[in-house]
């Protein structure tokens, strides 16, 4: 894909979920066997952000877990 082409929305969402799931995995100490849990958590977080656009997190900002 060239720099002038844009990524389709579904690919963009998939990439954001993938990146967030990876971040969750790292934050939890890189455990094995939790891939689906991390993916579903990331998917849920991204969907929640999409549902309320004013909650959009700037690039590079980290998600914070509720205590």
C-alpha positions in Angstrom: 0.0 0.0 0.0 1.5 3.3 -1.0 1.6 6.4 1.3 -1.2 8.1 -0.8 -3.6 5.2 -0.4 -5.9 5.1 2.6 -6.6 2.0 4.7 -10.2 0.7 4.5 -12.1 1.4 7.8 -12.4 -2.3 8.7 -8.7 -2.8 8.3 -8.0 0.3 10.4 -10.2 -1.1 13.2 -8.6 -4.5 12.9 -5.2 -2.9 13.3 -6.2 -0.8 16.3 -7.6 -4.0 18.0 -4.4 -5.9 17.2 -2.2 -3.1 18.6 -4.4 -2.8 21.7 -4.5 -6.6 22.3 -0.7 -6.6 22.0 -0.4 -3.8 24.5 -2.7 -5.7 27.0 -0.6 -8.8 26.5 2.6 -6.8 27.3 1.0 -5.1 30.3 0.1 -8.5 31.7 3.6 -9.8 31.4 3.3 -11.6 28.1 1.4 -14.7 29.3 0.7 -17.6 27.0 -2.8 -18.9 26.3 -4.6 -15.6 26.8 -4.7 -14.4 23.2 -8.5 -14.6 22.8 -9.1 -12.9 26.1 -6.8 -10.0 25.1 -8.3 -9.8 21.7 -11.9 -9.6 23.1 -10.9 -7.1 25.7 -9.2 -4.9 23.0 -12.2 -5.3 20.7 -14.6 -4.2 23.5 -12.5 -1.2 24.3 -12.2 -0.1 20.7 -15.9 -0.5 20.1 -16.7 1.6 23.2 -14.4 4.3 22.0 -16.0 4.2 18.5 -19.5 4.4 20.1 -18.5 7.7 22.0 -16.2 9.6 19.7 -15.3 12.3 22.3 -13.6 9.5 24.2 -11.1 9.1 21.3 -7.6 8.5 22.7 -4.7 10.3 21.0 -2.1 8.2 19.3 0.5 6.9 21.7 -1.8 7.4 24.8 -2.0 4.4 27.0 -5.2 2.9 28.3 -5.6 2.9 32.1 -7.1 0.0 33.9 -9.7 0.8 36.6 -8.5 0.0 40.0 
